[in-house]
Amino acid sequence: MQNEVVITLNNISKQIGSKVIFSGLNFGIHAQDKIGVVGVNGCGKTTLLRLLTGLTAPSTGEIILRKGIKIGYLMQDIPLDEEQRLLEYIMPEQAVAAENDEEHRYKAILSTLGIDDYEKPLRLLSGGQRRKADLAKVLVQEPDVLILDEPTASMDAAAEAARFLCSVDHSPSRSARDCLALYLAWSDATHTNLRSTPPRLPWC
């Protein structure tokens, strides 16, 4: 029996200026789906992800989200305050200070990603550690749908990241993680390193 549809795209098109990025998209994303988006640079992968998050509006069609669903989005480039401490950086914006239980959860996420110096300034992190910090900042929000744009592009160990992402389904931090969809955007040069190639979508 197929899981519940949590995001539906009905006849979606996107045009920027005179360029049609894609048109006639009709598909659904189900609870527990893990979906890879593969294509050459410039074919519209990031545009599609931004449509799913609501950051970009489609030119035609509609995107329907299940009521109450929370989406977490890891963007490619995120501006950082170089002097900000790591633990402070990943805390949700509405949190003034981490309470003991929440602080323990934030640190546990960082540790799982291989970062244990929670007070290190962001300027001292390697490129891979910064990407992991960005991922942790999304994960602490406990999203129902996790959308990642080239999450392993700068990571020190792509295999470690993939292992962690696959383990999120079984995270003990939520009592009812009933919905998890991963949208992973790779360029052709990157996805060839995967053990299994994600399905190629028709507009790429």
Stockholm file with secondary structure:
# STOCKHOLM 1.0

chainA/1-204         MQNEVVITLNNISKQIGSKVIFSGLNFGIHAQDKIGVVGVNGCGKTTLLRLLTGLTAPSTGEIILRKGIKIGYLMQDIPLDEEQRLLEYIMPEQAVAAENDEEHRYKAILSTLGIDDYEKPLRLLSGGQRRKADLAKVLVQEPDVLILDEPTASMDAAAEAARFLCSVDHSPSRSARDCLALYLAWSDATHTNLRSTPPRLPWC
#=GR chainA/1-204 SS CCCCEEEEEEEEEEEETTEEEEEEEEEEEETTCEEEEECCTTSSHHHHHHHHHTSSCCSEEEEEECTTCCEEEECSCCCCCTTSBHHHHHSCTTCSSCCHHHHHHHHHHHHHTTCCCTTCBGGGSCHHHHHHHHHHHHHTTCCSEEEEESTTSSCSCHHHHHHHHHHGGGCTTCSCCCCCCEEEEECHHHHTTSSSCCCCCTTC
#=GC SS_cons         CCCCEEEEEEEEEEEETTEEEEEEEEEEEETTCEEEEECCTTSSHHHHHHHHHTSSCCSEEEEEECTTCCEEEECSCCCCCTTSBHHHHHSCTTCSSCCHHHHHHHHHHHHHTTCCCTTCBGGGSCHHHHHHHHHHHHHTTCCSEEEEESTTSSCSCHHHHHHHHHHGGGCTTCSCCCCCCEEEEECHHHHTTSSSCCCCCTTC
//
